[in-house]
Amino acid sequence: MAKLVYFVSILPGRKQTGANADTGAVDASLITDPFERAVAEFQTHIEKSKNDSTAFLGKELYIYLHLVRSWFKYLSFKHQNDRETIRNMKENYIEYLLCMKEMQTTRFMFVKGGGAEEYRERYAAAKKIKEEIESAFADALGNEAAVELECVRALPGRCFNRHGDKAPDGYQFDKYETGVEKLPEAEGALS
């Protein structure tokens, strides 16, 4: 009984070690599993770069945060007893994160200037691999996920803000991402 009282009185006030209370990001140096460490470092990287010139594109971030990440978690749970499948999925997931970073870096270097053709090629190669991995995860879940991915890819970039949020259907974020505005109707579209 005394132990229970101790834990009930101490644990709620105990500070969580290794986690940032504001963002929920975990200090990657405290994680021993290499896969979990890489994912935590990527999450920290996203948080740090959201408001600077090297930020991920909103659509890329949305696809990662709202589709690929949850698909990976679902498929990991579904195949938890198949070590080979889990290993392959983790390798693909890490490759996906590396491609996102490569796209972010090469886009920044392209804008900064110099070596434009080299950066364009590196960006295109990373984007191709990233999209293949997205499609593979979607295909593993079935037609509904594949259709959802294609619908998101088809939306204009302004339908997403730099935090990876999606504007309501039929709307896009304004230039400064302070509000939303109706999507301009395509010319020649039927009403």
LOKE-622065 format. One record per residue (C-alpha): chain; residue number from 1; x, y, z. Coordinates in steps of 0.5 Angstrom, whole numbers, plus 500, padded with zeros to 3 digits. Example, Ala and Ser with C-alpha at 12.3 -4.5 7.8 and 13.67 -1.06 7.14 Angstrom:
BEGIN
kette:A, nr:1, u:525, v:491, w:516 .
kette:A, nr:2, u:527, v:498, w:514 .
! end
This chain:
BEGIN
kette:A, nr:1, u:500, v:500, w:500 .
kette:A, nr:2, u:506, v:505, w:502 .
kette:A, nr:3, u:509, v:504, w:495 .
kette:A, nr:4, u:502, v:505, w:491 .
kette:A, nr:5, u:502, v:512, w:495 .
kette:A, nr:6, u:509, v:513, w:493 .
kette:A, nr:7, u:508, v:512, w:486 .
kette:A, nr:8, u:501, v:516, w:486 .
kette:A, nr:9, u:504, v:522, w:489 .
kette:A, nr:10, u:511, v:522, w:486 .
kette:A, nr:11, u:510, v:520, w:478 .
kette:A, nr:12, u:505, v:525, w:476 .
kette:A, nr:13, u:509, v:531, w:478 .
kette:A, nr:14, u:516, v:528, w:476 .
kette:A, nr:15, u:519, v:531, w:469 .
kette:A, nr:16, u:519, v:527, w:463 .
kette:A, nr:17, u:526, v:526, w:461 .
kette:A, nr:18, u:528, v:526, w:454 .
kette:A, nr:19, u:522, v:530, w:451 .
kette:A, nr:20, u:521, v:537, w:450 .
kette:A, nr:21, u:514, v:539, w:453 .
kette:A, nr:22, u:512, v:544, w:447 .
kette:A, nr:23, u:513, v:539, w:441 .
kette:A, nr:24, u:513, v:532, w:444 .
kette:A, nr:25, u:520, v:531, w:440 .
kette:A, nr:26, u:524, v:526, w:444 .
kette:A, nr:27, u:532, v:527, w:445 .
kette:A, nr:28, u:535, v:522, w:440 .
kette:A, nr:29, u:541, v:522, w:444 .
kette:A, nr:30, u:537, v:518, w:449 .
kette:A, nr:31, u:535, v:513, w:444 .
kette:A, nr:32, u:539, v:506, w:443 .
kette:A, nr:33, u:535, v:503, w:437 .
kette:A, nr:34, u:538, v:506, w:431 .
kette:A, nr:35, u:531, v:506, w:427 .
kette:A, nr:36, u:528, v:510, w:433 .
kette:A, nr:37, u:534, v:514, w:433 .
kette:A, nr:38, u:533, v:516, w:426 .
kette:A, nr:39, u:526, v:517, w:426 .
kette:A, nr:40, u:527, v:522, w:432 .
kette:A, nr:41, u:532, v:526, w:429 .
kette:A, nr:42, u:528, v:527, w:423 .
kette:A, nr:43, u:522, v:529, w:427 .
kette:A, nr:44, u:527, v:534, w:431 .
kette:A, nr:45, u:529, v:536, w:424 .
kette:A, nr:46, u:522, v:538, w:422 .
kette:A, nr:47, u:521, v:542, w:428 .
kette:A, nr:48, u:527, v:546, w:427 .
kette:A, nr:49, u:526, v:547, w:420 .
kette:A, nr:50, u:519, v:549, w:419 .
kette:A, nr:51, u:520, v:557, w:420 .
kette:A, nr:52, u:526, v:558, w:416 .
kette:A, nr:53, u:528, v:558, w:408 .
kette:A, nr:54, u:530, v:550, w:408 .
kette:A, nr:55, u:523, v:548, w:411 .
kette:A, nr:56, u:520, v:542, w:407 .
kette:A, nr:57, u:514, v:543, w:402 .
kette:A, nr:58, u:508, v:543, w:405 .
kette:A, nr:59, u:505, v:538, w:401 .
kette:A, nr:60, u:511, v:533, w:402 .
kette:A, nr:61, u:510, v:534, w:410 .
kette:A, nr:62, u:503, v:533, w:409 .
kette:A, nr:63, u:504, v:526, w:406 .
kette:A, nr:64, u:509, v:524, w:411 .
kette:A, nr:65, u:506, v:526, w:417 .
kette:A, nr:66, u:499, v:524, w:415 .
kette:A, nr:67, u:499, v:518, w:410 .
kette:A, nr:68, u:506, v:515, w:410 .
kette:A, nr:69, u:508, v:515, w:418 .
kette:A, nr:70, u:501, v:512, w:419 .
kette:A, nr:71, u:501, v:507, w:414 .
kette:A, nr:72, u:508, v:505, w:416 .
kette:A, nr:73, u:505, v:504, w:423 .
kette:A, nr:74, u:499, v:500, w:421 .
kette:A, nr:75, u:503, v:496, w:417 .
kette:A, nr:76, u:509, v:495, w:422 .
kette:A, nr:77, u:503, v:492, w:427 .
kette:A, nr:78, u:500, v:488, w:422 .
kette:A, nr:79, u:507, v:484, w:420 .
kette:A, nr:80, u:510, v:485, w:427 .
kette:A, nr:81, u:511, v:477, w:427 .
kette:A, nr:82, u:515, v:477, w:420 .
kette:A, nr:83, u:522, v:480, w:422 .
kette:A, nr:84, u:524, v:480, w:414 .
kette:A, nr:85, u:518, v:484, w:412 .
kette:A, nr:86, u:519, v:489, w:418 .
kette:A, nr:87, u:526, v:490, w:416 .
kette:A, nr:88, u:525, v:491, w:409 .
kette:A, nr:89, u:519, v:496, w:411 .
kette:A, nr:90, u:524, v:500, w:416 .
kette:A, nr:91, u:530, v:500, w:411 .
kette:A, nr:92, u:525, v:503, w:406 .
kette:A, nr:93, u:522, v:508, w:411 .
kette:A, nr:94, u:529, v:510, w:413 .
kette:A, nr:95, u:531, v:511, w:405 .
kette:A, nr:96, u:524, v:515, w:405 .
kette:A, nr:97, u:527, v:520, w:410 .
kette:A, nr:98, u:533, v:521, w:407 .
kette:A, nr:99, u:530, v:522, w:400 .
kette:A, nr:100, u:526, v:528, w:404 .
kette:A, nr:101, u:532, v:531, w:407 .
kette:A, nr:102, u:536, v:530, w:400 .
kette:A, nr:103, u:530, v:534, w:397 .
kette:A, nr:104, u:530, v:539, w:402 .
kette:A, nr:105, u:537, v:540, w:401 .
kette:A, nr:106, u:538, v:540, w:394 .
kette:A, nr:107, u:532, v:545, w:393 .
kette:A, nr:108, u:535, v:550, w:398 .
kette:A, nr:109, u:542, v:549, w:394 .
kette:A, nr:110, u:538, v:550, w:387 .
kette:A, nr:111, u:535, v:557, w:390 .
kette:A, nr:112, u:542, v:559, w:393 .
kette:A, nr:113, u:545, v:558, w:386 .
kette:A, nr:114, u:551, v:555, w:383 .
kette:A, nr:115, u:551, v:548, w:380 .
kette:A, nr:116, u:543, v:548, w:378 .
kette:A, nr:117, u:543, v:542, w:373 .
kette:A, nr:118, u:547, v:538, w:379 .
kette:A, nr:119, u:542, v:540, w:384 .
kette:A, nr:120, u:536, v:539, w:379 .
kette:A, nr:121, u:538, v:532, w:378 .
kette:A, nr:122, u:539, v:530, w:385 .
kette:A, nr:123, u:532, v:533, w:387 .
kette:A, nr:124, u:529, v:529, w:381 .
kette:A, nr:125, u:532, v:522, w:383 .
kette:A, nr:126, u:531, v:523, w:391 .
kette:A, nr:127, u:523, v:525, w:389 .
kette:A, nr:128, u:523, v:519, w:384 .
kette:A, nr:129, u:525, v:514, w:390 .
kette:A, nr:130, u:521, v:518, w:395 .
kette:A, nr:131, u:514, v:517, w:391 .
kette:A, nr:132, u:516, v:510, w:389 .
kette:A, nr:133, u:516, v:508, w:397 .
kette:A, nr:134, u:510, v:512, w:398 .
kette:A, nr:135, u:506, v:508, w:393 .
kette:A, nr:136, u:509, v:502, w:395 .
kette:A, nr:137, u:506, v:503, w:402 .
kette:A, nr:138, u:500, v:505, w:399 .
kette:A, nr:139, u:499, v:499, w:395 .
kette:A, nr:140, u:501, v:495, w:401 .
kette:A, nr:141, u:494, v:498, w:404 .
kette:A, nr:142, u:490, v:497, w:398 .
kette:A, nr:143, u:486, v:501, w:393 .
kette:A, nr:144, u:483, v:506, w:398 .
kette:A, nr:145, u:490, v:509, w:400 .
kette:A, nr:146, u:493, v:509, w:393 .
kette:A, nr:147, u:487, v:513, w:391 .
kette:A, nr:148, u:488, v:518, w:397 .
kette:A, nr:149, u:495, v:519, w:395 .
kette:A, nr:150, u:494, v:520, w:388 .
kette:A, nr:151, u:489, v:525, w:390 .
kette:A, nr:152, u:493, v:529, w:395 .
kette:A, nr:153, u:499, v:529, w:390 .
kette:A, nr:154, u:494, v:532, w:385 .
kette:A, nr:155, u:493, v:538, w:389 .
kette:A, nr:156, u:496, v:545, w:388 .
kette:A, nr:157, u:502, v:546, w:393 .
kette:A, nr:158, u:498, v:552, w:396 .
kette:A, nr:159, u:493, v:547, w:399 .
kette:A, nr:160, u:498, v:546, w:404 .
kette:A, nr:161, u:502, v:550, w:409 .
kette:A, nr:162, u:509, v:549, w:411 .
kette:A, nr:163, u:507, v:546, w:418 .
kette:A, nr:164, u:504, v:540, w:413 .
kette:A, nr:165, u:497, v:542, w:414 .
kette:A, nr:166, u:492, v:541, w:409 .
kette:A, nr:167, u:487, v:547, w:407 .
kette:A, nr:168, u:479, v:545, w:407 .
kette:A, nr:169, u:477, v:542, w:401 .
kette:A, nr:170, u:476, v:547, w:395 .
kette:A, nr:171, u:481, v:552, w:399 .
kette:A, nr:172, u:488, v:554, w:399 .
kette:A, nr:173, u:492, v:558, w:404 .
kette:A, nr:174, u:493, v:565, w:402 .
kette:A, nr:175, u:500, v:568, w:400 .
kette:A, nr:176, u:502, v:569, w:408 .
kette:A, nr:177, u:499, v:562, w:410 .
kette:A, nr:178, u:495, v:567, w:415 .
kette:A, nr:179, u:488, v:564, w:412 .
kette:A, nr:180, u:485, v:561, w:406 .
kette:A, nr:181, u:482, v:563, w:400 .
kette:A, nr:182, u:477, v:559, w:395 .
kette:A, nr:183, u:481, v:555, w:390 .
kette:A, nr:184, u:481, v:559, w:383 .
kette:A, nr:185, u:476, v:555, w:378 .
kette:A, nr:186, u:480, v:551, w:372 .
kette:A, nr:187, u:479, v:555, w:366 .
kette:A, nr:188, u:473, v:551, w:362 .
kette:A, nr:189, u:471, v:547, w:368 .
kette:A, nr:190, u:464, v:545, w:368 .
kette:A, nr:191, u:460, v:548, w:374 .
! end
